[in-house]
């Protein structure tokens, strides 16, 4: 039983070591993926901010240019009938550019939020794997402890039975030896009495003769 427990302990320790190495490799992989994802997210944010700044500056320049152009056109073409139509076209064009810019900014912001959500999912997955491994390791050590405790109790019970059996046999042999010695003593005593009686009778016979 002790050998079985020792072998089980060795096997469990080997499994734990392999699992630890696997978790270490997985943690390193997750850390690397997190670093890569963080870097990509930061680059996307910086790129998005630069693009928004460029497009806002471009939009402001175009708006200012349109306003300046519209002012000049108003001064130079007051008498032209198409002045109102030109201004409407400028407003429509500026509105379309603004809407395109907003849509692009919204799409890139959505991509950034998706990357951040993915990063959070990686973190939760790492925590879940670590918690599951900690629980599994705790359960394994608890199982080993219970098996060691059970093995110890069985060894104590086995030793107690062997001790009782040894004491019982010792008492049996002691009683048997005592009985044998008593019997031998009785035989010797009877033999001595018989020898003494024969000697006495022989002496008396010689005296009468």
KEBA-410420 format. One record per residue: x, y, z of N, C-alpha, C in turn; residue in three letters. Coordinates in steps of 0.05 Angstrom, whole numbers, padded with zeros to 5 digits, always signed. Layout:
<pts>
XYZXYZXYZALA...
</pts>
This chain:
<pts>
+00017-00024+00000+00000+00000+00000+00017+00025+00000UNK+00039+00024+00015+00057+00047+00016+00070+00052-00011UNK+00078+00029-00024+00090+00031-00050+00070+00043-00070UNK+00045+00034-00069+00024+00045-00087+00020+00075-00082UNK+00020+00083-00057+00017+00112-00051+00040+00128-00061UNK+00065+00117-00057+00089+00131-00066+00088+00134-00097UNK+00081+00112-00110+00079+00113-00139+00058+00133-00149UNK+00036+00133-00135+00014+00152-00142+00024+00181-00138UNK+00038+00186-00116+00049+00213-00110+00068+00221-00132UNK+00086+00203-00141+00105+00209-00162+00090+00216-00188UNK+00070+00200-00194+00054+00205-00218+00040+00232-00217UNK+00029+00238-00194+00015+00263-00191+00034+00287-00193UNK+00057+00284-00180+00077+00306-00182+00086+00310-00210UNK+00089+00288-00225+00097+00290-00253+00075+00304-00270UNK+00050+00297-00264+00028+00310-00278+00027+00339-00271UNK+00031+00345-00245+00030+00373-00237+00052+00389-00250UNK+00076+00377-00252+00098+00391-00264+00093+00396-00294UNK+00082+00376-00308+00075+00379-00336+00054+00401-00340UNK+00034+00400-00321+00012+00420-00323+00023+00448-00318UNK+00041+00450-00298+00053+00476-00293+00068+00487-00317UNK+00083+00470-00330+00098+00478-00354+00079+00486-00376UNK+00057+00471-00379+00037+00478-00399+00024+00505-00393UNK+00017+00509-00368+00005+00535-00360+00024+00557-00364UNK+00050+00552-00358+00070+00573-00362+00072+00580-00391UNK+00073+00560-00409+00074+00565-00438+00049+00580-00447UNK+00026+00572-00436+00002+00585-00444+00001+00614-00435UNK+00011+00619-00410+00012+00646-00400+00031+00664-00416UNK+00054+00652-00424+00072+00667-00440+00060+00674-00467UNK+00045+00654-00478+00032+00659-00504+00011+00680-00502UNK-00005+00679-00480-00025+00699-00476-00013+00727-00472UNK+00009+00728-00456+00022+00753-00451+00032+00765-00478UNK+00044+00748-00494+00054+00758-00520+00031+00768-00538UNK+00009+00752-00538-00014+00761-00553-00026+00787-00543UNK-00026+00789-00516-00036+00814-00504-00019+00838-00512UNK+00008+00834-00510+00026+00855-00518+00022+00863-00547UNK+00020+00843-00564+00015+00849-00593-00011+00863-00597UNK-00032+00854-00583-00058+00867-00586-00058+00895-00575UNK-00044+00899-00552-00042+00926-00541-00028+00944-00560UNK-00006+00934-00572+00009+00950-00591-00008+00958-00615UNK-00022+00938-00626-00039+00943-00649-00061+00963-00641UNK-00072+00960-00617-00094+00978-00609-00083+01007-00606UNK-00059+01009-00593-00048+01036-00590-00041+01048-00617UNK-00030+01032-00635-00024+01042-00662-00050+01050-00676UNK-00071+01034-00673-00096+01041-00686-00107+01067-00674UNK-00105+01070-00648-00115+01095-00635-00099+01119-00645UNK-00072+01116-00645-00056+01138-00655-00062+01145-00684UNK-00064+01123-00700-00070+01127-00728-00097+01141-00732UNK-00116+01132-00716-00143+01144-00718-00143+01173-00710UNK-00128+01179-00688-00127+01207-00679-00113+01224-00700UNK-00091+01214-00711-00077+01229-00732-00095+01234-00756UNK-00110+01212-00764-00127+01215-00787-00150+01235-00781UNK-00162+01233-00757-00183+01251-00750-00173+01280-00750UNK-00149+01284-00739-00137+01311-00739-00133+01321-00768UNK-00122+01303-00785-00117+01311-00813-00143+01318-00827UNK-00163+01301-00823-00188+01305-00837-00203+01330-00826UNK-00200+01334-00800-00213+01358-00789-00199+01383-00799UNK-00172+01382-00800-00157+01405-00811-00164+01409-00841UNK-00166+01386-00855-00173+01388-00883-00201+01400-00887UNK-00219+01390-00869-00246+01400-00871-00248+01430-00865UNK-00232+01438-00845-00232+01467-00838-00221+01483-00861UNK-00199+01473-00873-00187+01488-00895-00206+01490-00918UNK-00219+01467-00924-00238+01468-00946-00262+01486-00940UNK-00271+01486-00915-00293+01503-00907-00285+01532-00910UNK-00261+01539-00899-00252+01566-00901-00248+01575-00931UNK-00237+01556-00946-00233+01562-00974-00260+01566-00988UNK-00279+01549-00981-00305+01551-00993-00319+01578-00985UNK-00315+01585-00959-00326+01610-00950-00314+01634-00965UNK-00286+01632-00967-00272+01654-00981-00281+01655-01010UNK-00282+01631-01022-00290+01630-01050-00319+01640-01053UNK-00336+01632-01034-00364+01641-01035-00366+01671-01032UNK-00349+01682-01014-00349+01711-01011-00341+01726-01036UNK-00320+01716-01048-00311+01728-01073-00332+01725-01095UNK-00344+01701-01095-00364+01697-01116-00388+01716-01112UNK-00395+01720-01086-00417+01738-01081-00411+01767-01090UNK-00386+01775-01085-00378+01802-01094-00377+01804-01124UNK-00365+01783-01136-00360+01785-01165-00385+01777-01182UNK-00403+01761-01170-00424+01751-01186-00452+01757-01174UNK-00454+01780-01163-00480+01788-01151-00502+01788-01172UNK-00494+01795-01196-00514+01798-01217-00521+01772-01231UNK-00506+01751-01224-00511+01726-01238-00534+01711-01225UNK-00550+01699-01240-00573+01684-01230-00565+01658-01217UNK-00542+01647-01225-00535+01621-01214-00520+01622-01187UNK-00519+01646-01174-00505+01648-01149-00517+01630-01127UNK-00543+01630-01125-00556+01613-01105-00551+01583-01109UNK-00551+01575-01134-00546+01547-01140-00518+01539-01133UNK-00498+01556-01139-00470+01550-01132-00466+01547-01102UNK-00478+01564-01087-00475+01563-01058-00488+01537-01048UNK-00510+01529-01059-00524+01505-01051-00506+01480-01057UNK-00493+01481-01080-00475+01459-01087-00451+01457-01067UNK-00441+01481-01060-00418+01481-01041-00427+01470-01014UNK-00451+01478-01005-00461+01467-00980-00466+01437-00981UNK-00477+01428-01004-00481+01400-01007-00455+01384-01007UNK-00435+01395-01021-00409+01381-01022-00396+01381-00994UNK-00398+01403-00980-00386+01404-00953-00401+01385-00934UNK-00428+01383-00938-00443+01365-00921-00436+01336-00926UNK-00433+01329-00952-00425+01302-00959-00397+01295-00948UNK-00379+01313-00950-00352+01308-00939-00352+01305-00909UNK-00369+01321-00896-00371+01319-00867-00383+01292-00859UNK-00404+01284-00874-00417+01259-00868-00398+01235-00872UNK-00382+01237-00894-00362+01216-00900-00342+01214-00878UNK-00333+01237-00868-00313+01238-00847-00324+01226-00821UNK-00349+01233-00815-00362+01222-00791-00365+01192-00793UNK-00373+01183-00816-00377+01154-00820-00351+01139-00817UNK-00329+01150-00828-00303+01137-00827-00293+01137-00798UNK-00297+01160-00784-00289+01161-00756-00304+01141-00739UNK-00330+01139-00744-00346+01119-00729-00337+01091-00734UNK-00331+01084-00759-00321+01057-00766-00295+01051-00752UNK-00276+01070-00753-00250+01066-00740-00253+01065-00709UNK-00271+01081-00698-00275+01079-00670-00287+01052-00662UNK-00305+01042-00679-00317+01016-00674-00295+00994-00675UNK-00276+00996-00694-00254+00977-00695-00237+00978-00670UNK-00232+01002-00660-00217+01005-00636-00231+00992-00612UNK-00257+00997-00610-00273+00985-00588-00273+00955-00590UNK-00275+00944-00614-00274+00915-00618-00247+00904-00608UNK-00225+00918-00615-00198+00909-00606-00196+00910-00576UNK-00208+00931-00563-00207+00932-00534-00224+00910-00521UNK-00247+00904-00533-00263+00881-00523-00248+00855-00526UNK-00234+00851-00548-00219+00827-00552-00197+00825-00531UNK-00184+00847-00525-00163+00848-00504-00175+00840-00477UNK-00198+00850-00471-00211+00843-00446-00219+00813-00445UNK-00227+00802-00467-00234+00774-00469-00209+00757-00464UNK-00186+00765-00475-00161+00751-00470-00154+00751-00440UNK-00158+00773-00428-00152+00775-00399-00170+00756-00383UNK-00196+00756-00390-00215+00739-00375-00208+00710-00380UNK-00200+00703-00405-00193+00675-00411-00169+00666-00395UNK-00149+00684-00393-00125+00678-00377-00133+00673-00348UNK-00149+00690-00337-00158+00688-00309-00174+00662-00305UNK-00191+00655-00324-00207+00631-00322-00189+00606-00323UNK-00170+00606-00341-00151+00583-00343-00135+00580-00317UNK-00125+00603-00307-00110+00602-00282-00126+00593-00258UNK-00151+00603-00256-00168+00594-00234-00175+00564-00236UNK-00180+00555-00261-00186+00527-00265-00162+00509-00257UNK-00138+00518-00265-00114+00503-00258-00109+00503-00228UNK-00113+00526-00215-00110+00527-00186-00129+00508-00172UNK-00154+00507-00181-00174+00489-00169-00166+00460-00174UNK-00158+00454-00198-00150+00426-00204-00126+00418-00187UNK-00106+00435-00185-00083+00429-00168-00091+00425-00139UNK-00108+00442-00129-00117+00440-00101-00132+00414-00097UNK-00149+00406-00116-00164+00381-00114-00145+00357-00115UNK-00125+00358-00131-00106+00336-00133-00091+00333-00107UNK-00081+00355-00095-00066+00353-00070-00085+00344-00047UNK-00110+00352-00048-00129+00343-00028-00134+00314-00030UNK-00136+00304-00055-00140+00275-00060-00116+00259-00050UNK-00092+00270-00055-00068+00256-00045-00067+00256-00015UNK-00075+00278-00003-00075+00279+00026-00094+00259+00038UNK-00118+00257+00026-00138+00238+00036-00128+00209+00032UNK-00115+00204+00009-00105+00177+00004-00082+00170+00023UNK-00065+00190+00029-00043+00186+00048-00055+00180+00076UNK-00075+00196+00083-00088+00192+00109-00101+00164+00111UNK-00114+00156+00089-00126+00129+00089-00105+00107+00090UNK-00083+00111+00075-00062+00092+00075-00049+00089+00103UNK-00046+00112+00116-00034+00112+00143-00053+00097+00162UNK-00079+00101+00160-00097+00087+00177-00097+00057+00172UNK-00095+00050+00146-00093+00022+00139-00068+00009+00150UNK-00045+00024+00148-00020+00014+00158-00021+00010+00189UNK-00034+00030+00202-00037+00027+00231-00054+00003+00238UNK-00076-00001+00224-00093-00024+00229-00078-00050+00224UNK-00063-00051+00201-00048-00075+00195-00027-00081+00216UNK-00013-00060+00225+00007-00063+00246-00005-00073+00272UNK-00028-00061+00279-00042-00070+00303-00050-00099+00302UNK-00060-00107+00279-00068-00135+00276-00043-00154+00278UNK-00021-00146+00265+00003-00162+00266+00013-00163+00295UNK+00012-00141+00309+00020-00140+00337+00003-00159+00354UNK-00023-00158+00350-00041-00175+00365-00036-00204+00358UNK-00031-00210+00332-00026-00238+00324+00001-00247+00336UNK+00021-00229+00337+00046-00237+00349+00043-00242+00378UNK+00028-00225+00392+00024-00229+00421+00009-00255+00427UNK-00011-00260+00410-00027-00284+00413-00010-00309+00409UNK+00007-00309+00388+00024-00332+00383+00045-00334+00405UNK+00055-00311+00415+00076-00312+00436+00064-00325+00461UNK+00039-00316+00468+00026-00328+00491+00022-00358+00488UNK+00014-00365+00463+00009-00393+00457+00035-00410+00461UNK+00057-00399+00449+00082-00414+00451+00093-00413+00480UNK+00088-00391+00493+00096-00390+00521+00082-00411+00538UNK+00055-00412+00534+00040-00432+00549+00048-00460+00542UNK+00053-00464+00515+00062-00491+00506+00089-00498+00518UNK+00107-00479+00518+00134-00484+00529+00133-00489+00559UNK+00115-00473+00572+00112-00477+00601+00101-00505+00607UNK+00081-00513+00591+00069-00540+00595+00090-00562+00590UNK+00106-00557+00568+00127-00577+00562+00147-00579+00584UNK+00156-00556+00594+00176-00556+00616+00164-00569+00641UNK+00138-00563+00646+00126-00576+00669+00125-00606+00666UNK+00118-00615+00641+00117-00643+00636+00144-00656+00639UNK+00165-00642+00628+00192-00653+00630+00201-00654+00660UNK+00193-00633+00674+00200-00633+00703+00187-00656+00717UNK+00161-00661+00710+00147-00683+00723+00160-00710+00716UNK+00167-00713+00690+00180-00738+00681+00207-00742+00696UNK+00222-00720+00697+00248-00722+00711+00244-00729+00741UNK+00223-00716+00752+00218-00722+00781+00210-00751+00785UNK+00192-00760+00767+00184-00788+00769+00208-00807+00764UNK+00225-00799+00744+00248-00816+00738+00267-00817+00762UNK+00271-00794+00775+00288-00793+00799+00277-00810+00822UNK+00250-00807+00825+00238-00823+00846+00241-00853+00840UNK+00236-00860+00815+00238-00888+00807+00267-00898+00811UNK+00286-00881+00803+00314-00888+00806+00321-00891+00836UNK+00311-00872+00851+00317-00873+00880+00305-00897+00893UNK+00281-00904+00884+00267-00927+00895+00282-00953+00888UNK+00291-00954+00863+00306-00978+00854+00332-00980+00869UNK+00345-00957+00874+00370-00957+00888+00366-00967+00917UNK+00345-00956+00929+00339-00964+00957+00333-00993+00959UNK+00317-01003+00941+00309-01031+00941+00334-01049+00936UNK+00352-01040+00919+00376-01055+00913+00394-01056+00938UNK+00395-01034+00952+00411-01033+00976+00400-01051+00998UNK+00374-01051+01001+00361-01068+01021+00365-01098+01014UNK+00364-01104+00988+00368-01132+00980+00396-01142+00986UNK+00416-01124+00983+00443-01132+00989+00447-01135+01019UNK+00433-01119+01035+00436-01121+01064+00425-01148+01073UNK+00402-01156+01063+00390-01181+01071+00406-01205+01062UNK+00420-01202+01040+00436-01224+01030+00461-01226+01047UNK
</pts>
